[in-house]
Amino acid sequence: MPDKIIKSDEEWRQELDPLTYEVTRNHGTERAFTNDDFPKDPGTFRCACCGAALFDQETKYDSGSGWPSFYAPLDQDAVGLSEDTSHFMRRTEVHCARCEAHLGHVFPDGPQPTGLRYCMNGVALRFEPEA
């Protein structure tokens, strides 16, 4: 993983649109079924803030949740995990290991081979088709 990216709140505000800023920098959540319109072609899902490679199209699946879901990150070191106790719940938050952008949450109800569901905010990801 490349060096950490650290920017001021004002720098992030200037670089990101309001919804992407709210989700990735303030730990927000987009409404379900609003940002899962990514192509089905081979490619890589990258962090919307720093461009780090996070997920591969091959691990994406339709969970029915309304958010892009993956059963594994591209590399375990690409994402970080932390406990999220907001909204009177206990969940595992997923963030970009490079820039700390909030991506979504991971749940233990996904398909094999991992049994995990990385439930991501679509606005936190950018799709890059395979060259």
C-alpha atoms as an extended CHARMM CRD file, in Angstrom:
* protein
*
       131  EXT
         1         1  MET       CA              0.0000000000        0.0000000000        0.0000000000  PROA      1               0.0000000000
         2         2  PRO       CA              1.4060000000        3.4350000000       -0.9060000000  PROA      2               0.0000000000
         3         3  ASP       CA              2.0210000000        6.0370000000        1.7820000000  PROA      3               0.0000000000
         4         4  LYS       CA             -0.9120000000        7.3750000000        3.7590000000  PROA      4               0.0000000000
         5         5  ILE       CA             -2.6800000000       10.4040000000        2.3460000000  PROA      5               0.0000000000
         6         6  ILE       CA             -3.4370000000       13.0840000000        4.9000000000  PROA      6               0.0000000000
         7         7  LYS       CA             -5.3550000000       16.2110000000        3.9180000000  PROA      7               0.0000000000
         8         8  SER       CA             -7.1620000000       18.8900000000        5.8380000000  PROA      8               0.0000000000
         9         9  ASP       CA            -10.9220000000       18.9020000000        6.0450000000  PROA      9               0.0000000000
        10        10  GLU       CA            -10.9560000000       21.9540000000        3.7810000000  PROA      10              0.0000000000
        11        11  GLU       CA             -8.8390000000       20.1860000000        1.1450000000  PROA      11              0.0000000000
        12        12  TRP       CA            -11.2480000000       17.2310000000        1.1030000000  PROA      12              0.0000000000
        13        13  ARG       CA            -14.2310000000       19.6080000000        0.8450000000  PROA      13              0.0000000000
        14        14  GLN       CA            -12.6960000000       21.2930000000       -2.1930000000  PROA      14              0.0000000000
        15        15  GLU       CA            -11.9060000000       17.9960000000       -3.9470000000  PROA      15              0.0000000000
        16        16  LEU       CA            -15.1100000000       16.0330000000       -3.3320000000  PROA      16              0.0000000000
        17        17  ASP       CA            -18.7300000000       16.6250000000       -4.2440000000  PROA      17              0.0000000000
        18        18  PRO       CA            -21.0060000000       17.1740000000       -1.2080000000  PROA      18              0.0000000000
        19        19  LEU       CA            -22.3990000000       13.6120000000       -1.0140000000  PROA      19              0.0000000000
        20        20  THR       CA            -19.0100000000       11.9420000000       -1.4380000000  PROA      20              0.0000000000
        21        21  TYR       CA            -17.5930000000       14.2520000000        1.2220000000  PROA      21              0.0000000000
        22        22  GLU       CA            -20.4520000000       13.5120000000        3.6400000000  PROA      22              0.0000000000
        23        23  VAL       CA            -20.1580000000        9.7410000000        3.2200000000  PROA      23              0.0000000000
        24        24  THR       CA            -16.3790000000        9.3500000000        3.1060000000  PROA      24              0.0000000000
        25        25  ARG       CA            -15.2150000000       12.0470000000        5.5110000000  PROA      25              0.0000000000
        26        26  ASN       CA            -18.1820000000       12.2560000000        7.9370000000  PROA      26              0.0000000000
        27        27  HSD       CA            -19.0460000000        8.5350000000        8.0170000000  PROA      27              0.0000000000
        28        28  GLY       CA            -22.3780000000        9.0780000000        6.3110000000  PROA      28              0.0000000000
        29        29  THR       CA            -24.4520000000        6.5810000000        4.3710000000  PROA      29              0.0000000000
        30        30  GLU       CA            -26.0970000000        7.0970000000        1.0180000000  PROA      30              0.0000000000
        31        31  ARG       CA            -29.6740000000        5.9310000000        0.5420000000  PROA      31              0.0000000000
        32        32  ALA       CA            -30.0440000000        2.3380000000       -0.5940000000  PROA      32              0.0000000000
        33        33  PHE       CA            -30.4430000000        1.7110000000       -4.3550000000  PROA      33              0.0000000000
        34        34  THR       CA            -28.9510000000        5.0870000000       -5.3400000000  PROA      34              0.0000000000
        35        35  ASN       CA            -25.3560000000        4.2770000000       -6.3790000000  PROA      35              0.0000000000
        36        36  ASP       CA            -24.9580000000        0.7160000000       -7.6090000000  PROA      36              0.0000000000
        37        37  ASP       CA            -25.0110000000        1.4310000000      -11.3240000000  PROA      37              0.0000000000
        38        38  PHE       CA            -21.4550000000        0.2810000000      -12.0050000000  PROA      38              0.0000000000
        39        39  PRO       CA            -20.6490000000       -1.6130000000      -15.2130000000  PROA      39              0.0000000000
        40        40  LYS       CA            -20.5120000000       -5.4070000000      -15.0130000000  PROA      40              0.0000000000
        41        41  ASP       CA            -17.3120000000       -5.5400000000      -17.0700000000  PROA      41              0.0000000000
        42        42  PRO       CA            -13.9940000000       -6.6650000000      -15.5540000000  PROA      42              0.0000000000
        43        43  GLY       CA            -12.2940000000       -3.9510000000      -13.5840000000  PROA      43              0.0000000000
        44        44  THR       CA            -11.2800000000       -2.4830000000      -10.2630000000  PROA      44              0.0000000000
        45        45  PHE       CA            -13.2370000000       -0.4430000000       -7.7400000000  PROA      45              0.0000000000
        46        46  ARG       CA            -11.0730000000        2.3580000000       -6.3740000000  PROA      46              0.0000000000
        47        47  CYS       CA            -11.4230000000        4.7480000000       -3.4560000000  PROA      47              0.0000000000
        48        48  ALA       CA            -13.2810000000        7.8780000000       -4.5820000000  PROA      48              0.0000000000
        49        49  CYS       CA            -10.9750000000       10.0030000000       -2.4230000000  PROA      49              0.0000000000
        50        50  CYS       CA             -7.4670000000        8.7500000000       -3.1570000000  PROA      50              0.0000000000
        51        51  GLY       CA             -7.7670000000        6.2280000000       -6.0000000000  PROA      51              0.0000000000
        52        52  ALA       CA             -6.4570000000        3.2430000000       -4.0230000000  PROA      52              0.0000000000
        53        53  ALA       CA             -7.4820000000       -0.1120000000       -5.5160000000  PROA      53              0.0000000000
        54        54  LEU       CA            -10.0090000000       -1.6790000000       -3.1200000000  PROA      54              0.0000000000
        55        55  PHE       CA            -12.2160000000       -4.3340000000       -4.7610000000  PROA      55              0.0000000000
        56        56  ASP       CA            -12.2490000000       -6.4210000000       -7.9280000000  PROA      56              0.0000000000
        57        57  GLN       CA            -15.3560000000       -6.8510000000      -10.0730000000  PROA      57              0.0000000000
        58        58  GLU       CA            -15.0060000000      -10.6310000000       -9.6660000000  PROA      58              0.0000000000
        59        59  THR       CA            -15.8420000000      -10.3870000000       -5.9500000000  PROA      59              0.0000000000
        60        60  LYS       CA            -18.9050000000       -8.1750000000       -6.4550000000  PROA      60              0.0000000000
        61        61  TYR       CA            -22.3470000000       -9.7430000000       -6.0890000000  PROA      61              0.0000000000
        62        62  ASP       CA            -25.9780000000       -8.6840000000       -5.7570000000  PROA      62              0.0000000000
        63        63  SER       CA            -26.7890000000       -8.8890000000       -2.0570000000  PROA      63              0.0000000000
        64        64  GLY       CA            -30.2150000000       -7.2980000000       -2.4980000000  PROA      64              0.0000000000
        65        65  SER       CA            -29.2390000000       -4.7030000000        0.1140000000  PROA      65              0.0000000000
        66        66  GLY       CA            -29.2530000000       -1.7240000000       -2.2550000000  PROA      66              0.0000000000
        67        67  TRP       CA            -25.5270000000       -1.0600000000       -1.8640000000  PROA      67              0.0000000000
        68        68  PRO       CA            -22.6050000000       -2.4840000000       -3.8480000000  PROA      68              0.0000000000
        69        69  SER       CA            -21.4970000000       -5.6620000000       -2.0810000000  PROA      69              0.0000000000
        70        70  PHE       CA            -18.3060000000       -7.6820000000       -2.2980000000  PROA      70              0.0000000000
        71        71  TYR       CA            -17.2290000000      -10.8730000000       -0.5690000000  PROA      71              0.0000000000
        72        72  ALA       CA            -13.5730000000       -9.7960000000       -0.2370000000  PROA      72              0.0000000000
        73        73  PRO       CA            -11.3170000000       -6.7740000000       -0.7780000000  PROA      73              0.0000000000
        74        74  LEU       CA             -8.6920000000       -6.8450000000       -3.5080000000  PROA      74              0.0000000000
        75        75  ASP       CA             -6.0380000000       -7.0460000000       -0.7950000000  PROA      75              0.0000000000
        76        76  GLN       CA             -6.6200000000       -7.2810000000        2.9650000000  PROA      76              0.0000000000
        77        77  ASP       CA             -4.1640000000       -4.4080000000        3.4510000000  PROA      77              0.0000000000
        78        78  ALA       CA             -6.2290000000       -2.1210000000        1.1820000000  PROA      78              0.0000000000
        79        79  VAL       CA             -8.9520000000       -1.6670000000        3.7950000000  PROA      79              0.0000000000
        80        80  GLY       CA             -8.9840000000       -1.0710000000        7.5130000000  PROA      80              0.0000000000
        81        81  LEU       CA            -11.6370000000       -2.1290000000        9.9980000000  PROA      81              0.0000000000
        82        82  SER       CA            -12.8830000000       -0.4550000000       13.1550000000  PROA      82              0.0000000000
        83        83  GLU       CA            -15.7820000000       -0.8050000000       15.5590000000  PROA      83              0.0000000000
        84        84  ASP       CA            -18.7750000000        1.4540000000       14.8330000000  PROA      84              0.0000000000
        85        85  THR       CA            -21.2670000000        1.8850000000       17.6760000000  PROA      85              0.0000000000
        86        86  SER       CA            -23.2880000000        4.7080000000       16.1070000000  PROA      86              0.0000000000
        87        87  HSD       CA            -27.0770000000        4.5510000000       15.7150000000  PROA      87              0.0000000000
        88        88  PHE       CA            -27.4100000000        2.2260000000       18.7370000000  PROA      88              0.0000000000
        89        89  MET       CA            -25.7980000000       -0.6340000000       16.7830000000  PROA      89              0.0000000000
        90        90  ARG       CA            -22.4970000000       -2.4820000000       16.8860000000  PROA      90              0.0000000000
        91        91  ARG       CA            -21.0390000000       -2.8750000000       13.4040000000  PROA      91              0.0000000000
        92        92  THR       CA            -17.6440000000       -3.2150000000       11.7660000000  PROA      92              0.0000000000
        93        93  GLU       CA            -16.7830000000       -0.1520000000        9.7220000000  PROA      93              0.0000000000
        94        94  VAL       CA            -14.6380000000       -0.4630000000        6.5940000000  PROA      94              0.0000000000
        95        95  HSD       CA            -12.3410000000        2.3750000000        5.5830000000  PROA      95              0.0000000000
        96        96  CYS       CA             -9.6540000000        2.9470000000        2.9790000000  PROA      96              0.0000000000
        97        97  ALA       CA             -6.2940000000        2.0820000000        4.5280000000  PROA      97              0.0000000000
        98        98  ARG       CA             -4.5820000000        4.7810000000        2.4910000000  PROA      98              0.0000000000
        99        99  CYS       CA             -6.7270000000        7.8600000000        3.2130000000  PROA      99              0.0000000000
       100       100  GLU       CA             -9.1200000000        6.6930000000        5.9580000000  PROA      100             0.0000000000
       101       101  ALA       CA            -12.2190000000        7.3280000000        3.8080000000  PROA      101             0.0000000000
       102       102  HSD       CA            -15.3370000000        5.6990000000        5.2450000000  PROA      102             0.0000000000
       103       103  LEU       CA            -16.4930000000        3.0970000000        2.7110000000  PROA      103             0.0000000000
       104       104  GLY       CA            -19.2470000000        1.1740000000        4.4860000000  PROA      104             0.0000000000
       105       105  HSD       CA            -19.5040000000       -1.8690000000        6.7630000000  PROA      105             0.0000000000
       106       106  VAL       CA            -18.7250000000       -5.5790000000        6.6570000000  PROA      106             0.0000000000
       107       107  PHE       CA            -21.2070000000       -8.2110000000        7.8460000000  PROA      107             0.0000000000
       108       108  PRO       CA            -20.8870000000      -11.9920000000        8.3870000000  PROA      108             0.0000000000
       109       109  ASP       CA            -23.7860000000      -12.8860000000        6.0590000000  PROA      109             0.0000000000
       110       110  GLY       CA            -22.0780000000      -13.0040000000        2.6670000000  PROA      110             0.0000000000
       111       111  PRO       CA            -21.4760000000      -15.8120000000        0.1940000000  PROA      111             0.0000000000
       112       112  GLN       CA            -18.6090000000      -18.2680000000        0.1440000000  PROA      112             0.0000000000
       113       113  PRO       CA            -15.6900000000      -18.4330000000       -0.0410000000  PROA      113             0.0000000000
       114       114  THR       CA            -15.4340000000      -15.8190000000        2.7630000000  PROA      114             0.0000000000
       115       115  GLY       CA            -18.9520000000      -15.6480000000        4.1880000000  PROA      115             0.0000000000
       116       116  LEU       CA            -18.5240000000      -11.8640000000        4.3700000000  PROA      116             0.0000000000
       117       117  ARG       CA            -20.5400000000       -9.0240000000        2.8570000000  PROA      117             0.0000000000
       118       118  TYR       CA            -18.5650000000       -5.8390000000        2.3710000000  PROA      118             0.0000000000
       119       119  CYS       CA            -21.5240000000       -3.4770000000        2.0120000000  PROA      119             0.0000000000
       120       120  MET       CA            -20.0530000000       -0.3310000000        0.4660000000  PROA      120             0.0000000000
       121       121  ASN       CA            -21.4190000000        3.0930000000       -0.3310000000  PROA      121             0.0000000000
       122       122  GLY       CA            -21.3490000000        3.3850000000       -4.1180000000  PROA      122             0.0000000000
       123       123  VAL       CA            -20.4390000000        7.0580000000       -3.9090000000  PROA      123             0.0000000000
       124       124  ALA       CA            -17.2420000000        6.0680000000       -2.0540000000  PROA      124             0.0000000000
       125       125  LEU       CA            -16.0560000000        4.0010000000       -5.0360000000  PROA      125             0.0000000000
       126       126  ARG       CA            -14.9740000000        4.7170000000       -8.5890000000  PROA      126             0.0000000000
       127       127  PHE       CA            -14.9510000000        1.9460000000      -11.1910000000  PROA      127             0.0000000000
       128       128  GLU       CA            -11.9260000000        1.5660000000      -13.4670000000  PROA      128             0.0000000000
       129       129  PRO       CA            -12.4920000000       -0.8570000000      -16.3720000000  PROA      129             0.0000000000
       130       130  GLU       CA             -9.7850000000       -3.3950000000      -17.0930000000  PROA      130             0.0000000000
       131       131  ALA       CA             -7.4500000000       -2.1670000000      -19.8230000000  PROA      131             0.0000000000
